[in-house]
Amino acid sequence: MSDSATSDQTTLVPGRECGACNVCCVALTIDDPELQKVQGYRCKNMLPDKGCAIYATRPDTCRRFFCGWRQLKWVPETLRPDISGVLVRLHYEVSQTKGTKKLGVMVTLLTDAALKAEGLAETIGAAVAADIPVFLHVPGPPGYTAAEARMNDVLRNAVLTRDKAALLEILRRARAKARAGKFKPVVLTRR
């Protein structure tokens, strides 16, 4: 969760609760002095019923994290991470020249089926159309780094022409190319 945008002042979408969803407890790397875990592995504190053994005393990193499904009302109900296989997170894009930050979204496609998730193309298309930076995040094998790429430029034409099939095909190809890439073991920095 170290690379995501989090906030102590988070506004959540009314009526959306994590419930049994614990995708963040598996899919994300947590590099916190109080809790360290690499992406792809279940957190050591996850209970068999998907609850958290240390929920009342969980680290601030876990307390402050909410996925985009919980924070962004324009992300539809159908993209709840445990149902869709799509994890949307807030993510800052930092300008290399100015050093300024622009809030964007990181879209993690956790499975092949995620490409068929209802509302995925529309959500990404809406962000691209609104000039919100959109990053595709493809996890490597458990314990290894992920691939990520900014997708706005490559998706712009499909969004402008409202070509949902083309948008999904670009995402499919990008995901396949990323999965075929080389991944490195995750190295935790806060030991």
KANOR-V496310 format. One line per field, one symbol per residue. phi: phi as a letter, one per 40 degrees, with the letter a starting at -180 (. if undefined). psi: psi as a letter, one per 20 degrees, with the letter a starting at -180 (. if undefined). burial: # if it has 24 or more other C-alpha atoms within 12 Angstrom, else .. A space follows every 50 residues. Layout:
phi->???
psi->???
burial->???
//
This chain:
phi->.ccccbacbccbcdgbbcfccbdccbcbcbbbdcabacdgbccccccdcg cbcbdcbdcddccccbccccbbccccdccddcccgbbbbcaccbcccbgc bbcbbbbcccaccdcbccgcccccccccccgcdbbcbbcccdgbcbbaac bdcccdcccccfcdccccccccccccccccccbbdcbccbc
psi->jhjqprqikppqppioqgcipkghighqpomqhhppqqqiqqqijprhjj aphkghjqqhghhipprhhhhoiiorhikpgighjpopqqppppphgijq pppaqpopohrhhhijppigghgggggghjkppppppoqaqpirrrqqqp igghigghghjlngggghhggggggggghiapqqqpopim.
burial->##.###.........#.#..###########...#########.#..... .#........##..########.####################....... ...########..################..##########.######## ##.###.##....#..##.###.##..##......#.....
//
